[in-house]
């Protein structure tokens, strides 16, 4: 009885009807890293430019603050 089941399993595996073989035969349908790639693209498209914009805005504010404090430090005519 056990040998008959084993022979049947071996026959099924060797016939090519195994779903694992079909998945391995088509590497194009492998989407395991798709979510990670989408997050990386979102970070590259949104977060990185936002960082540079905020950094530029802070540098502009610091420059403006330095100008205002310099003007306030001048003697009153």
PDB file of N, CA, C and O in Angstrom:
ATOM      1  N   UNK A   1       0.817  -1.196   0.000  1.00  0.00           N
ATOM      2  CA  UNK A   1       0.000   0.000   0.000  1.00  0.00           C
ATOM      3  C   UNK A   1       0.860   1.258   0.000  1.00  0.00           C
ATOM      4  O   UNK A   1       0.625   2.163  -0.801  1.00  0.00           O
ATOM      5  N   UNK A   2       1.864   1.331   0.896  1.00  0.00           N
ATOM      6  CA  UNK A   2       2.727   2.504   1.002  1.00  0.00           C
ATOM      7  C   UNK A   2       3.547   2.666  -0.263  1.00  0.00           C
ATOM      8  O   UNK A   2       3.734   3.787  -0.738  1.00  0.00           O
ATOM      9  N   UNK A   3       4.037   1.574  -0.814  1.00  0.00           N
ATOM     10  CA  UNK A   3       4.844   1.675  -2.018  1.00  0.00           C
ATOM     11  C   UNK A   3       4.013   2.149  -3.200  1.00  0.00           C
ATOM     12  O   UNK A   3       4.519   2.853  -4.074  1.00  0.00           O
ATOM     13  N   UNK A   4       2.740   1.769  -3.233  1.00  0.00           N
ATOM     14  CA  UNK A   4       1.859   2.218  -4.315  1.00  0.00           C
ATOM     15  C   UNK A   4       1.671   3.739  -4.236  1.00  0.00           C
ATOM     16  O   UNK A   4       1.672   4.412  -5.267  1.00  0.00           O
ATOM     17  N   UNK A   5       1.512   4.283  -3.036  1.00  0.00           N
ATOM     18  CA  UNK A   5       1.363   5.730  -2.855  1.00  0.00           C
ATOM     19  C   UNK A   5       2.655   6.439  -3.243  1.00  0.00           C
ATOM     20  O   UNK A   5       2.631   7.491  -3.883  1.00  0.00           O
ATOM     21  N   UNK A   6       3.795   5.847  -2.846  1.00  0.00           N
ATOM     22  CA  UNK A   6       5.077   6.453  -3.185  1.00  0.00           C
ATOM     23  C   UNK A   6       5.294   6.473  -4.691  1.00  0.00           C
ATOM     24  O   UNK A   6       5.790   7.460  -5.233  1.00  0.00           O
ATOM     25  N   UNK A   7       4.928   5.401  -5.363  1.00  0.00           N
ATOM     26  CA  UNK A   7       5.074   5.348  -6.820  1.00  0.00           C
ATOM     27  C   UNK A   7       4.171   6.390  -7.463  1.00  0.00           C
ATOM     28  O   UNK A   7       4.569   7.046  -8.426  1.00  0.00           O
ATOM     29  N   UNK A   8       2.973   6.545  -6.944  1.00  0.00           N
ATOM     30  CA  UNK A   8       2.049   7.543  -7.493  1.00  0.00           C
ATOM     31  C   UNK A   8       2.591   8.963  -7.308  1.00  0.00           C
ATOM     32  O   UNK A   8       2.481   9.790  -8.213  1.00  0.00           O
ATOM     33  N   UNK A   9       3.169   9.245  -6.153  1.00  0.00           N
ATOM     34  CA  UNK A   9       3.742  10.559  -5.896  1.00  0.00           C
ATOM     35  C   UNK A   9       4.916  10.822  -6.832  1.00  0.00           C
ATOM     36  O   UNK A   9       5.040  11.913  -7.389  1.00  0.00           O
ATOM     37  N   UNK A  10       5.768   9.831  -7.003  1.00  0.00           N
ATOM     38  CA  UNK A  10       6.914   9.982  -7.900  1.00  0.00           C
ATOM     39  C   UNK A  10       6.439  10.198  -9.329  1.00  0.00           C
ATOM     40  O   UNK A  10       7.024  11.006 -10.051  1.00  0.00           O
ATOM     41  N   UNK A  11       5.415   9.511  -9.746  1.00  0.00           N
ATOM     42  CA  UNK A  11       4.889   9.659 -11.102  1.00  0.00           C
ATOM     43  C   UNK A  11       4.309  11.066 -11.302  1.00  0.00           C
ATOM     44  O   UNK A  11       4.490  11.668 -12.360  1.00  0.00           O
ATOM     45  N   UNK A  12       3.621  11.579 -10.296  1.00  0.00           N
ATOM     46  CA  UNK A  12       3.069  12.928 -10.408  1.00  0.00           C
ATOM     47  C   UNK A  12       4.163  13.983 -10.479  1.00  0.00           C
ATOM     48  O   UNK A  12       4.071  14.938 -11.250  1.00  0.00           O
ATOM     49  N   UNK A  13       5.195  13.799  -9.671  1.00  0.00           N
ATOM     50  CA  UNK A  13       6.292  14.763  -9.679  1.00  0.00           C
ATOM     51  C   UNK A  13       7.056  14.731 -10.996  1.00  0.00           C
ATOM     52  O   UNK A  13       7.487  15.774 -11.489  1.00  0.00           O
ATOM     53  N   UNK A  14       7.225  13.561 -11.561  1.00  0.00           N
ATOM     54  CA  UNK A  14       7.987  13.453 -12.796  1.00  0.00           C
ATOM     55  C   UNK A  14       7.148  13.805 -14.024  1.00  0.00           C
ATOM     56  O   UNK A  14       7.708  14.025 -15.098  1.00  0.00           O
ATOM     57  N   UNK A  15       5.824  13.864 -13.894  1.00  0.00           N
ATOM     58  CA  UNK A  15       4.982  14.161 -15.056  1.00  0.00           C
ATOM     59  C   UNK A  15       4.941  15.648 -15.387  1.00  0.00           C
ATOM     60  O   UNK A  15       4.529  16.011 -16.489  1.00  0.00           O
ATOM     61  N   UNK A  16       5.355  16.526 -14.463  1.00  0.00           N
ATOM     62  CA  UNK A  16       5.370  17.956 -14.739  1.00  0.00           C
ATOM     63  C   UNK A  16       4.101  18.671 -14.333  1.00  0.00           C
ATOM     64  O   UNK A  16       3.942  19.851 -14.646  1.00  0.00           O
ATOM     65  N   UNK A  17       3.199  18.006 -13.653  1.00  0.00           N
ATOM     66  CA  UNK A  17       1.962  18.642 -13.209  1.00  0.00           C
ATOM     67  C   UNK A  17       2.107  19.270 -11.834  1.00  0.00           C
ATOM     68  O   UNK A  17       1.110  19.662 -11.227  1.00  0.00           O
ATOM     69  N   UNK A  18       3.289  19.370 -11.349  1.00  0.00           N
ATOM     70  CA  UNK A  18       3.535  19.931 -10.023  1.00  0.00           C
ATOM     71  C   UNK A  18       3.480  21.460 -10.108  1.00  0.00           C
ATOM     72  O   UNK A  18       4.088  22.054 -10.998  1.00  0.00           O
ATOM     73  N   UNK A  19       2.765  22.086  -9.200  1.00  0.00           N
ATOM     74  CA  UNK A  19       2.652  23.548  -9.234  1.00  0.00           C
ATOM     75  C   UNK A  19       3.974  24.224  -8.901  1.00  0.00           C
ATOM     76  O   UNK A  19       4.241  25.326  -9.382  1.00  0.00           O
ATOM     77  N   UNK A  20       4.802  23.583  -8.087  1.00  0.00           N
ATOM     78  CA  UNK A  20       6.101  24.169  -7.757  1.00  0.00           C
ATOM     79  C   UNK A  20       6.981  24.249  -8.998  1.00  0.00           C
ATOM     80  O   UNK A  20       7.714  25.221  -9.178  1.00  0.00           O
ATOM     81  N   UNK A  21       6.912  23.253  -9.836  1.00  0.00           N
ATOM     82  CA  UNK A  21       7.687  23.285 -11.075  1.00  0.00           C
ATOM     83  C   UNK A  21       7.183  24.384 -11.996  1.00  0.00           C
ATOM     84  O   UNK A  21       7.977  25.073 -12.636  1.00  0.00           O
ATOM     85  N   UNK A  22       5.877  24.550 -12.066  1.00  0.00           N
ATOM     86  CA  UNK A  22       5.341  25.596 -12.944  1.00  0.00           C
ATOM     87  C   UNK A  22       5.746  26.972 -12.453  1.00  0.00           C
ATOM     88  O   UNK A  22       6.041  27.848 -13.266  1.00  0.00           O
ATOM     89  N   UNK A  23       5.767  27.187 -11.153  1.00  0.00           N
ATOM     90  CA  UNK A  23       6.186  28.482 -10.613  1.00  0.00           C
ATOM     91  C   UNK A  23       7.661  28.728 -10.883  1.00  0.00           C
ATOM     92  O   UNK A  23       8.053  29.850 -11.207  1.00  0.00           O
ATOM     93  N   UNK A  24       8.481  27.698 -10.753  1.00  0.00           N
ATOM     94  CA  UNK A  24       9.908  27.860 -10.992  1.00  0.00           C
ATOM     95  C   UNK A  24      10.218  28.024 -12.469  1.00  0.00           C
ATOM     96  O   UNK A  24      11.220  28.647 -12.819  1.00  0.00           O
ATOM     97  N   UNK A  25       9.392  27.487 -13.330  1.00  0.00           N
ATOM     98  CA  UNK A  25       9.649  27.568 -14.763  1.00  0.00           C
ATOM     99  C   UNK A  25       9.414  28.965 -15.297  1.00  0.00           C
ATOM    100  O   UNK A  25       9.929  29.302 -16.364  1.00  0.00           O
ATOM    101  N   UNK A  26       8.653  29.791 -14.590  1.00  0.00           N
ATOM    102  CA  UNK A  26       8.345  31.136 -15.057  1.00  0.00           C
ATOM    103  C   UNK A  26       8.846  32.170 -14.056  1.00  0.00           C
ATOM    104  O   UNK A  26       8.092  32.579 -13.173  1.00  0.00           O
ATOM    105  N   UNK A  27      10.099  32.600 -14.172  1.00  0.00           N
ATOM    106  CA  UNK A  27      10.616  33.574 -13.215  1.00  0.00           C
ATOM    107  C   UNK A  27      10.024  34.972 -13.405  1.00  0.00           C
ATOM    108  O   UNK A  27      10.179  35.826 -12.532  1.00  0.00           O
ATOM    109  N   UNK A  28       9.357  35.217 -14.519  1.00  0.00           N
ATOM    110  CA  UNK A  28       8.753  36.525 -14.767  1.00  0.00           C
ATOM    111  C   UNK A  28       7.583  36.773 -13.819  1.00  0.00           C
ATOM    112  O   UNK A  28       7.322  37.919 -13.452  1.00  0.00           O
ATOM    113  N   UNK A  29       6.883  35.731 -13.423  1.00  0.00           N
ATOM    114  CA  UNK A  29       5.723  35.899 -12.553  1.00  0.00           C
ATOM    115  C   UNK A  29       6.108  36.000 -11.079  1.00  0.00           C
ATOM    116  O   UNK A  29       5.230  36.095 -10.222  1.00  0.00           O
ATOM    117  N   UNK A  30       7.393  35.981 -10.773  1.00  0.00           N
ATOM    118  CA  UNK A  30       7.845  36.093  -9.389  1.00  0.00           C
ATOM    119  C   UNK A  30       7.758  37.551  -8.958  1.00  0.00           C
ATOM    120  O   UNK A  30       8.455  38.405  -9.507  1.00  0.00           O
ATOM    121  N   UNK A  31       6.900  37.842  -7.971  1.00  0.00           N
ATOM    122  CA  UNK A  31       6.686  39.216  -7.514  1.00  0.00           C
ATOM    123  C   UNK A  31       7.007  39.365  -6.027  1.00  0.00           C
ATOM    124  O   UNK A  31       6.353  40.140  -5.330  1.00  0.00           O
ATOM    125  N   UNK A  32       7.987  38.644  -5.546  1.00  0.00           N
ATOM    126  CA  UNK A  32       8.275  38.680  -4.118  1.00  0.00           C
ATOM    127  C   UNK A  32       8.868  40.006  -3.670  1.00  0.00           C
ATOM    128  O   UNK A  32       8.640  40.407  -2.529  1.00  0.00           O
ATOM    129  N   UNK A  33       9.612  40.701  -4.509  1.00  0.00           N
ATOM    130  CA  UNK A  33      10.221  41.960  -4.118  1.00  0.00           C
ATOM    131  C   UNK A  33       9.488  43.181  -4.625  1.00  0.00           C
ATOM    132  O   UNK A  33      10.011  44.292  -4.539  1.00  0.00           O
ATOM    133  N   UNK A  34       8.282  43.003  -5.155  1.00  0.00           N
ATOM    134  CA  UNK A  34       7.553  44.121  -5.752  1.00  0.00           C
ATOM    135  C   UNK A  34       7.190  45.182  -4.718  1.00  0.00           C
ATOM    136  O   UNK A  34       7.304  46.375  -5.001  1.00  0.00           O
ATOM    137  N   UNK A  35       6.762  44.780  -3.544  1.00  0.00           N
ATOM    138  CA  UNK A  35       6.383  45.746  -2.514  1.00  0.00           C
ATOM    139  C   UNK A  35       7.594  46.541  -2.043  1.00  0.00           C
ATOM    140  O   UNK A  35       7.502  47.754  -1.855  1.00  0.00           O
ATOM    141  N   UNK A  36       8.703  45.884  -1.854  1.00  0.00           N
ATOM    142  CA  UNK A  36       9.927  46.577  -1.447  1.00  0.00           C
ATOM    143  C   UNK A  36      10.364  47.568  -2.508  1.00  0.00           C
ATOM    144  O   UNK A  36      10.767  48.686  -2.187  1.00  0.00           O
ATOM    145  N   UNK A  37      10.290  47.174  -3.758  1.00  0.00           N
ATOM    146  CA  UNK A  37      10.670  48.071  -4.848  1.00  0.00           C
ATOM    147  C   UNK A  37       9.744  49.278  -4.909  1.00  0.00           C
ATOM    148  O   UNK A  37      10.199  50.394  -5.159  1.00  0.00           O
ATOM    149  N   UNK A  38       8.455  49.067  -4.685  1.00  0.00           N
ATOM    150  CA  UNK A  38       7.518  50.190  -4.690  1.00  0.00           C
ATOM    151  C   UNK A  38       7.833  51.177  -3.573  1.00  0.00           C
ATOM    152  O   UNK A  38       7.772  52.388  -3.785  1.00  0.00           O
ATOM    153  N   UNK A  39       8.173  50.670  -2.372  1.00  0.00           N
ATOM    154  CA  UNK A  39       8.520  51.561  -1.261  1.00  0.00           C
ATOM    155  C   UNK A  39       9.796  52.333  -1.554  1.00  0.00           C
ATOM    156  O   UNK A  39       9.894  53.514  -1.221  1.00  0.00           O
ATOM    157  N   UNK A  40      10.764  51.689  -2.165  1.00  0.00           N
ATOM    158  CA  UNK A  40      12.012  52.369  -2.506  1.00  0.00           C
ATOM    159  C   UNK A  40      11.746  53.466  -3.527  1.00  0.00           C
ATOM    160  O   UNK A  40      12.294  54.563  -3.413  1.00  0.00           O
ATOM    161  N   UNK A  41      10.921  53.187  -4.512  1.00  0.00           N
ATOM    162  CA  UNK A  41      10.602  54.203  -5.520  1.00  0.00           C
ATOM    163  C   UNK A  41       9.819  55.364  -4.911  1.00  0.00           C
ATOM    164  O   UNK A  41      10.047  56.520  -5.269  1.00  0.00           O
ATOM    165  N   UNK A  42       8.900  55.066  -3.994  1.00  0.00           N
ATOM    166  CA  UNK A  42       8.174  56.139  -3.320  1.00  0.00           C
ATOM    167  C   UNK A  42       9.108  57.012  -2.495  1.00  0.00           C
ATOM    168  O   UNK A  42       8.995  58.237  -2.511  1.00  0.00           O
ATOM    169  N   UNK A  43      10.022  56.388  -1.782  1.00  0.00           N
ATOM    170  CA  UNK A  43      10.988  57.163  -1.005  1.00  0.00           C
ATOM    171  C   UNK A  43      11.863  58.014  -1.910  1.00  0.00           C
ATOM    172  O   UNK A  43      12.152  59.168  -1.595  1.00  0.00           O
ATOM    173  N   UNK A  44      12.281  57.454  -3.022  1.00  0.00           N
ATOM    174  CA  UNK A  44      13.140  58.196  -3.938  1.00  0.00           C
ATOM    175  C   UNK A  44      12.392  59.345  -4.602  1.00  0.00           C
ATOM    176  O   UNK A  44      12.989  60.382  -4.891  1.00  0.00           O
ATOM    177  N   UNK A  45      11.110  59.178  -4.844  1.00  0.00           N
ATOM    178  CA  UNK A  45      10.339  60.205  -5.551  1.00  0.00           C
ATOM    179  C   UNK A  45       9.746  61.260  -4.624  1.00  0.00           C
ATOM    180  O   UNK A  45       9.499  62.382  -5.066  1.00  0.00           O
ATOM    181  N   UNK A  46       9.512  60.939  -3.361  1.00  0.00           N
ATOM    182  CA  UNK A  46       8.820  61.878  -2.471  1.00  0.00           C
ATOM    183  C   UNK A  46       9.701  62.310  -1.304  1.00  0.00           C
ATOM    184  O   UNK A  46       9.882  63.507  -1.081  1.00  0.00           O
ATOM    185  N   UNK A  47      10.243  61.368  -0.567  1.00  0.00           N
ATOM    186  CA  UNK A  47      10.941  61.704   0.672  1.00  0.00           C
ATOM    187  C   UNK A  47      12.269  62.413   0.431  1.00  0.00           C
ATOM    188  O   UNK A  47      12.586  63.373   1.135  1.00  0.00           O
ATOM    189  N   UNK A  48      13.037  61.971  -0.530  1.00  0.00           N
ATOM    190  CA  UNK A  48      14.349  62.583  -0.759  1.00  0.00           C
ATOM    191  C   UNK A  48      14.215  64.021  -1.261  1.00  0.00           C
ATOM    192  O   UNK A  48      14.885  64.901  -0.720  1.00  0.00           O
ATOM    193  N   UNK A  49      13.374  64.307  -2.279  1.00  0.00           N
ATOM    194  CA  UNK A  49      13.218  65.715  -2.669  1.00  0.00           C
ATOM    195  C   UNK A  49      12.618  66.573  -1.557  1.00  0.00           C
ATOM    196  O   UNK A  49      12.962  67.748  -1.435  1.00  0.00           O
ATOM    197  N   UNK A  50      11.732  66.007  -0.750  1.00  0.00           N
ATOM    198  CA  UNK A  50      11.156  66.756   0.365  1.00  0.00           C
ATOM    199  C   UNK A  50      12.233  67.131   1.374  1.00  0.00           C
ATOM    200  O   UNK A  50      12.207  68.232   1.925  1.00  0.00           O
ATOM    201  N   UNK A  51      13.160  66.247   1.619  1.00  0.00           N
ATOM    202  CA  UNK A  51      14.270  66.535   2.525  1.00  0.00           C
ATOM    203  C   UNK A  51      15.077  67.729   2.018  1.00  0.00           C
ATOM    204  O   UNK A  51      15.431  68.617   2.793  1.00  0.00           O
ATOM    205  N   UNK A  52      15.367  67.748   0.722  1.00  0.00           N
ATOM    206  CA  UNK A  52      16.163  68.853   0.178  1.00  0.00           C
ATOM    207  C   UNK A  52      15.381  70.162   0.199  1.00  0.00           C
ATOM    208  O   UNK A  52      15.965  71.221   0.425  1.00  0.00           O
ATOM    209  N   UNK A  53      14.072  70.108  -0.031  1.00  0.00           N
ATOM    210  CA  UNK A  53      13.255  71.330   0.015  1.00  0.00           C
ATOM    211  C   UNK A  53      13.203  71.887   1.428  1.00  0.00           C
ATOM    212  O   UNK A  53      13.337  73.095   1.621  1.00  0.00           O
ATOM    213  N   UNK A  54      13.011  71.030   2.413  1.00  0.00           N
ATOM    214  CA  UNK A  54      12.973  71.482   3.810  1.00  0.00           C
ATOM    215  C   UNK A  54      14.333  72.026   4.216  1.00  0.00           C
ATOM    216  O   UNK A  54      14.412  73.040   4.910  1.00  0.00           O
ATOM    217  N   UNK A  55      15.389  71.375   3.798  1.00  0.00           N
ATOM    218  CA  UNK A  55      16.740  71.856   4.118  1.00  0.00           C
ATOM    219  C   UNK A  55      16.985  73.233   3.499  1.00  0.00           C
ATOM    220  O   UNK A  55      17.554  74.106   4.155  1.00  0.00           O
ATOM    221  N   UNK A  56      16.569  73.441   2.258  1.00  0.00           N
ATOM    222  CA  UNK A  56      16.717  74.737   1.600  1.00  0.00           C
ATOM    223  C   UNK A  56      15.894  75.802   2.311  1.00  0.00           C
ATOM    224  O   UNK A  56      16.355  76.932   2.474  1.00  0.00           O
ATOM    225  N   UNK A  57      14.674  75.456   2.739  1.00  0.00           N
ATOM    226  CA  UNK A  57      13.820  76.413   3.450  1.00  0.00           C
ATOM    227  C   UNK A  57      14.444  76.806   4.785  1.00  0.00           C
ATOM    228  O   UNK A  57      14.405  77.979   5.157  1.00  0.00           O
ATOM    229  N   UNK A  58      15.014  75.860   5.506  1.00  0.00           N
ATOM    230  CA  UNK A  58      15.653  76.172   6.788  1.00  0.00           C
ATOM    231  C   UNK A  58      16.874  77.060   6.576  1.00  0.00           C
ATOM    232  O   UNK A  58      17.091  78.003   7.337  1.00  0.00           O
ATOM    233  N   UNK A  59      17.676  76.769   5.547  1.00  0.00           N
ATOM    234  CA  UNK A  59      18.840  77.618   5.274  1.00  0.00           C
ATOM    235  C   UNK A  59      18.406  79.035   4.903  1.00  0.00           C
ATOM    236  O   UNK A  59      19.072  80.001   5.277  1.00  0.00           O
ATOM    237  N   UNK A  60      17.300  79.170   4.173  1.00  0.00           N
ATOM    238  CA  UNK A  60      16.784  80.500   3.824  1.00  0.00           C
ATOM    239  C   UNK A  60      16.313  81.239   5.067  1.00  0.00           C
ATOM    240  O   UNK A  60      16.584  82.430   5.217  1.00  0.00           O
ATOM    241  N   UNK A  61      15.616  80.552   5.952  1.00  0.00           N
ATOM    242  CA  UNK A  61      15.166  81.176   7.196  1.00  0.00           C
ATOM    243  C   UNK A  61      16.338  81.595   8.073  1.00  0.00           C
ATOM    244  O   UNK A  61      16.297  82.664   8.684  1.00  0.00           O
ATOM    245  N   UNK A  62      17.354  80.796   8.144  1.00  0.00           N
ATOM    246  CA  UNK A  62      18.536  81.143   8.940  1.00  0.00           C
ATOM    247  C   UNK A  62      19.211  82.377   8.359  1.00  0.00           C
ATOM    248  O   UNK A  62      19.625  83.265   9.105  1.00  0.00           O
ATOM    249  N   UNK A  63      19.325  82.442   7.035  1.00  0.00           N
ATOM    250  CA  UNK A  63      19.913  83.622   6.396  1.00  0.00           C
ATOM    251  C   UNK A  63      19.100  84.875   6.654  1.00  0.00           C
ATOM    252  O   UNK A  63      19.655  85.943   6.913  1.00  0.00           O
ATOM    253  N   UNK A  64      17.774  84.742   6.584  1.00  0.00           N
ATOM    254  CA  UNK A  64      16.899  85.882   6.863  1.00  0.00           C
ATOM    255  C   UNK A  64      17.027  86.320   8.323  1.00  0.00           C
ATOM    256  O   UNK A  64      17.063  87.518   8.608  1.00  0.00           O
ATOM    257  N   UNK A  65      17.097  85.368   9.242  1.00  0.00           N
ATOM    258  CA  UNK A  65      17.252  85.691  10.665  1.00  0.00           C
ATOM    259  C   UNK A  65      18.576  86.414  10.906  1.00  0.00           C
ATOM    260  O   UNK A  65      18.626  87.374  11.676  1.00  0.00           O
ATOM    261  N   UNK A  66      19.635  85.966  10.259  1.00  0.00           N
ATOM    262  CA  UNK A  66      20.929  86.638  10.416  1.00  0.00           C
ATOM    263  C   UNK A  66      20.871  88.073   9.891  1.00  0.00           C
ATOM    264  O   UNK A  66      21.457  88.980  10.481  1.00  0.00           O
ATOM    265  N   UNK A  67      20.167  88.268   8.791  1.00  0.00           N
ATOM    266  CA  UNK A  67      20.030  89.620   8.239  1.00  0.00           C
ATOM    267  C   UNK A  67      19.244  90.518   9.182  1.00  0.00           C
ATOM    268  O   UNK A  67      19.636  91.661   9.415  1.00  0.00           O
ATOM    269  N   UNK A  68      18.152  90.022   9.721  1.00  0.00           N
ATOM    270  CA  UNK A  68      17.318  90.822  10.623  1.00  0.00           C
ATOM    271  C   UNK A  68      18.069  91.151  11.910  1.00  0.00           C
ATOM    272  O   UNK A  68      18.003  92.284  12.387  1.00  0.00           O
ATOM    273  N   UNK A  69      18.777  90.186  12.476  1.00  0.00           N
ATOM    274  CA  UNK A  69      19.514  90.466  13.714  1.00  0.00           C
ATOM    275  C   UNK A  69      20.664  91.432  13.474  1.00  0.00           C
ATOM    276  O   UNK A  69      21.012  92.214  14.359  1.00  0.00           O
ATOM    277  N   UNK A  70      21.251  91.388  12.297  1.00  0.00           N
ATOM    278  CA  UNK A  70      22.307  92.354  11.972  1.00  0.00           C
ATOM    279  C   UNK A  70      21.726  93.757  11.866  1.00  0.00           C
ATOM    280  O   UNK A  70      22.314  94.724  12.349  1.00  0.00           O
ATOM    281  N   UNK A  71      20.560  93.854  11.223  1.00  0.00           N
ATOM    282  CA  UNK A  71      19.927  95.168  11.078  1.00  0.00           C
ATOM    283  C   UNK A  71      19.485  95.710  12.435  1.00  0.00           C
ATOM    284  O   UNK A  71      19.555  96.916  12.671  1.00  0.00           O
ATOM    285  N   UNK A  72      19.033  94.833  13.326  1.00  0.00           N
ATOM    286  CA  UNK A  72      18.612  95.284  14.656  1.00  0.00           C
ATOM    287  C   UNK A  72      19.817  95.667  15.516  1.00  0.00           C
ATOM    288  O   UNK A  72      19.675  96.432  16.469  1.00  0.00           O
ATOM    289  N   UNK A  73      20.976  95.153  15.197  1.00  0.00           N
ATOM    290  CA  UNK A  73      22.161  95.474  15.968  1.00  0.00           C
ATOM    291  C   UNK A  73      22.821  96.772  15.551  1.00  0.00           C
ATOM    292  O   UNK A  73      23.727  97.246  16.237  1.00  0.00           O
ATOM    293  N   UNK A  74      22.396  97.356  14.453  1.00  0.00           N
ATOM    294  CA  UNK A  74      22.987  98.621  13.983  1.00  0.00           C
ATOM    295  C   UNK A  74      22.566  99.758  14.913  1.00  0.00           C
ATOM    296  O   UNK A  74      21.476  99.723  15.484  1.00  0.00           O
ATOM    297  N   UNK A  75      23.406 100.740  15.063  1.00  0.00           N
ATOM    298  CA  UNK A  75      23.037 101.858  15.930  1.00  0.00           C
ATOM    299  C   UNK A  75      21.898 102.658  15.322  1.00  0.00           C
ATOM    300  O   UNK A  75      21.801 102.798  14.103  1.00  0.00           O
ATOM    301  N   UNK A  76      21.025 103.191  16.202  1.00  0.00           N
ATOM    302  CA  UNK A  76      19.875 103.973  15.748  1.00  0.00           C
ATOM    303  C   UNK A  76      20.360 105.377  15.335  1.00  0.00           C
ATOM    304  O   UNK A  76      21.045 106.038  16.115  1.00  0.00           O
ATOM    305  N   UNK A  77      20.012 105.842  14.114  1.00  0.00           N
ATOM    306  CA  UNK A  77      20.534 107.158  13.669  1.00  0.00           C
ATOM    307  C   UNK A  77      19.942 108.311  14.376  1.00  0.00           C
ATOM    308  O   UNK A  77      20.295 109.456  14.094  1.00  0.00           O
TER     309      UNK A  77
END
